[in-house]
Every structure is written in structure tokens, then in C-alpha cells.
Amino acid sequence: MTPKSSILLLVSCISAIAVVGSIFELTSGNPELGESLTRLILGFCIPLTITSFIFAVKDARANNN
């Protein structure tokens, strides 16, 4: 594993936590940061989680051979 793939995996984990937290906030009925900001965070972090995870796996596989 390279530092690049480690950082990408860290970004993926943090953004996944933000996704879960945003979903819990939105389903609670009264988000602390407001509904629009929480939705913005959710909309930004879902693709960030997926893309950073995919790039982390690709980088790890490329440097494993």
C-alpha cells in the first residue's frame, strides 16, 4: 500500500462517516446544521466516498504487482 492509496482510503472513510451522519441528521427531523447544508454535505460526500475508494483500490492494485 502506498501513501497515495492510504490517503485516498482515509478520505473515503471520513466522507462515508459524513454520509451516515447526514442521513441520521436528516431522518431525525431537525438537523443541527439546517436541512439545506446537511443535504449539500450528503450530496457532496456520496460521490467523494465512492470515487476515492475506487481510486484507492486501483492504486493499491497497480502498486501490488
C-alpha positions as CSV (number, residue, x, y, z in Angstrom):
1,M,0.0,0.0,0.0
2,T,1.3,3.4,-0.9
3,P,0.8,6.8,0.8
4,K,-1.5,7.8,-2.0
5,S,-3.8,4.9,-1.6
6,S,-3.7,5.3,2.2
7,I,-4.8,9.0,1.9
8,L,-7.5,8.1,-0.5
9,L,-8.8,5.4,1.8
10,L,-8.7,7.8,4.7
11,V,-10.7,10.4,2.7
12,S,-13.2,7.6,1.7
13,C,-13.7,6.6,5.4
14,I,-14.2,10.2,6.6
15,S,-16.6,11.0,3.9
16,A,-18.5,7.8,4.5
17,I,-18.9,8.8,8.1
18,A,-20.2,12.2,7.0
19,V,-22.7,10.4,4.8
20,V,-24.0,8.3,7.6
21,G,-24.1,11.3,10.0
22,S,-26.0,13.3,7.4
23,I,-28.6,10.6,6.9
24,F,-29.1,10.3,10.6
25,E,-29.5,14.1,10.9
26,L,-32.0,14.3,8.1
27,T,-34.1,11.4,9.4
28,S,-34.2,12.9,12.9
29,G,-36.4,15.7,11.6
30,N,-34.3,18.6,12.9
31,P,-30.7,18.7,11.5
32,E,-28.4,20.8,13.6
33,L,-26.7,22.5,10.6
34,G,-30.0,23.0,8.8
35,E,-31.6,20.9,6.2
36,S,-30.1,22.5,3.1
37,L,-26.5,22.4,4.4
38,T,-26.9,18.8,5.5
39,R,-28.3,17.8,2.1
40,L,-25.3,19.6,0.5
41,I,-22.9,17.7,2.6
42,L,-24.7,14.4,1.8
43,G,-24.7,15.2,-1.9
44,F,-21.0,16.1,-1.9
45,C,-19.8,13.2,0.2
46,I,-21.6,10.3,-1.6
47,P,-19.6,10.6,-4.9
48,L,-16.5,11.6,-2.9
49,T,-16.7,8.3,-0.9
50,I,-17.2,6.2,-4.0
51,T,-14.6,7.8,-6.2
52,S,-11.9,8.0,-3.5
53,F,-12.5,4.3,-2.6
54,I,-12.3,3.2,-6.2
55,F,-9.1,5.2,-6.8
56,A,-7.5,3.8,-3.6
57,V,-8.2,0.3,-4.7
58,K,-6.9,0.9,-8.2
59,D,-3.7,2.5,-6.8
60,A,-3.2,-0.4,-4.4
61,R,-3.6,-2.9,-7.1
62,A,-1.3,-1.1,-9.5
63,N,1.5,-0.9,-7.0
64,N,1.0,-4.5,-5.8
65,N,2.2,-6.1,-9.0
